[in-house]
Amino acid sequence: MILEEEVIHRAIKPKELFWNEKTGKVTSALFKDSKGVSVDVNNDRTDEQVKKSFQGEFPDLKGDARLVTKMCRDKKCRVEADPINNNENHAVILGEVNIKLTSGQARYLSRNCITVLY
């Protein structure tokens, strides 16, 4: 189980769809995925360790968006561990009933995440 206070990280790929140059912020599209929103749980790693892990998989990343699990759950999103090959810290953010988040949930997460540029 992922604890309420756990920090989760969403990789920001360098696509206009995910990043608004005018505002310097992520868009709600970053949190829309029909397969669930792929994130990494911090799991007591340093920010640099998370960054290296992301860059190992996506060398051209713009940065990462950070949330606290409680923020997701407060908006009726499920955060579930989903370990994959070579990444035991992988998790997904899912909608309350469906896999995909609602537009309102995605907008809330995009407006309330902390963005760290690489």
N, C-alpha and C positions, 0 to 999 in steps of 0.2 A: 504494500500500500504506500502511495506517495503522500507524505505529510503535507498538511495545509501550508506550512511556512516554507516549504521547499521551493527554491528558485528553479524555473524552467527557462530554457533558451530556445528560440526559434531562429534558425539561420536566415539571413536576409540575402537572397541571391540578387546579383546586379541586373535586375529587370525593372523597366519602368512600371510595370504592373504592380510591383511591390514597394516602390519607393517614389515619393513625390519630391522632386528636386526643388520645387518652389517653396514648399513648407519645411523641407528637411525632415520629414517624418514618414513612417511606414504607412501603407494604405491598408484598408480592411482586407484586400485581396490576399495579403500575407497569411491571413487566418482562415482562408477558404480552401478546402480540399475535400473532394468527394471520398477520399480514402481515410480521412482524419488528418488533423494537423500534426505533422511530425515535429517533435521537440526532443531536447535532451534535458534530463534531470541533472541538476548540479552535483548531487551526491558528494558533498564535501570536497569537490575539486576547486582549484583556483581558477580565476577568470582566464588566466593564460593557458591552463590545461584545457579548458573548454574551447577556447579559440583555436588551439593547435589541433584538437580533435575535429572541429568543424573544417578547418582549412585543409586537413588531410583528406577529407572527402570532397570538399568544394574549394579549390584553391583560389577562386576569384571572388570570394564573398565580400559583400559590402560591410557586413557586421552581423550583430545578432540583436534580437528583441528579447527582453527579459520580463518575465512575469512571476508572480508568486501564485502557487497553485490555488490558494484560497480565492484569489480574484476570479479565476476560471469557475470554480465551484459556486461562488456567489452569483454568477450569471447562468447557473444551471448547466455548465459544461462539465463533462466527465474528463478526468485526467487519469490515464491508465498506463501502467508500465507495459512496454512492448519491446523487450530486448531483441536485437537483431544481430546478424553476423558482425563480429568485430565492434559491437557497440552495446554494452550491457546497460548503458544509461539512456537508451532510447525509450521514448514514451509517445503517446498520442493524446491530443485534445479532441474530444468527441462531443457532439450535441447531446442534449438530454435524452432524446429518443432516437433520433437519426444519427448517422455518422457525421454528416456535414453540419457545421455550425450555421445558425441563422445569420442573416445579414446584421441584425442587431448585436448578436454576440460577437461577431467578427469586428464590427465597428468599435464596440466597447474595448475589446482587447487591443486593437490597434491604437486607440486613443490613450490607453492607460499603461501600455508597456514602456519600459525604459530601453532606449535605443543606444547601443554601443557600436560605433563605427570602427572598423579595423584600418 
